[in-house]
Amino acid sequence: MPPSSGREPPSSGTVTAAARPVIILHGIGAPQRPLEPGEEVFWLSQAQFLAVLDDIEKMGPAAPLITFDDGNASDLAIALPELERRNLKATFFLLSGRLGQPGSLTEADVTTLAQAGHPIGLHGCDHVDWRGLDAQARKREFITAREKLSDLAGQKIETAAAPFGLYNRQTLQDLRALGFQALYTSDRGLAGEHFIRPRNCLEGGMTEARFGEALRGHVRPTRRARRFLGVARKRLLPIRTRS
Ligand SMILES: [Zn+2]
């Protein structure tokens, strides 16, 4: 596979739909909760968010799939009305353990988003690194969290997004065994119909040109080789679990 293709090789016998960019958004506007170390770079101002949505609207069929991670209160307070105004849909990857906490979505908000036609995905329970979880933590992060979100959304939860974009072979094995259809990552590039679906993260400090690249799933040539090696490592390295 050439490193520039930006996606996994198709498995034999399957028809691959056209690859599409996927973007990740986090919080919008002023955070209403204490942020994790290093998290502030992922927040966009409301003006940046509106400009991104305007650009997406103009892209027509080339528009990226929109995803939100972490379940910040701004998903409902700011994003939902702006998406609806433009007739856009987004997938919200939520954390069951944060629901109802200040600055995060409430349980009722999950139902509201789902009923408005926005798919809900799993981001876990406590926003922890999914690599090397013990059996108890895997149950909490994958099974219990999924059940709670599924109950609130009134829909099956079939997609997951790895916190911090971190995953390994064990993560893939676990999620597949539980019947998930896809793992969304932060590996950049285009996403096809394969299990691992790279996403392009938007950051508040990005220039307009960088936003444009992310919306198109464009990976700069200097980053391609590094990205390819990173993805291969995560997929293939031997499984190690914390004892
Ligand atoms: Zn996250």
Residues whose N, C-alpha, C, O or C-beta is under 5 A from the ligand:
A	BS01	ZN	D69 D70 P163 F164
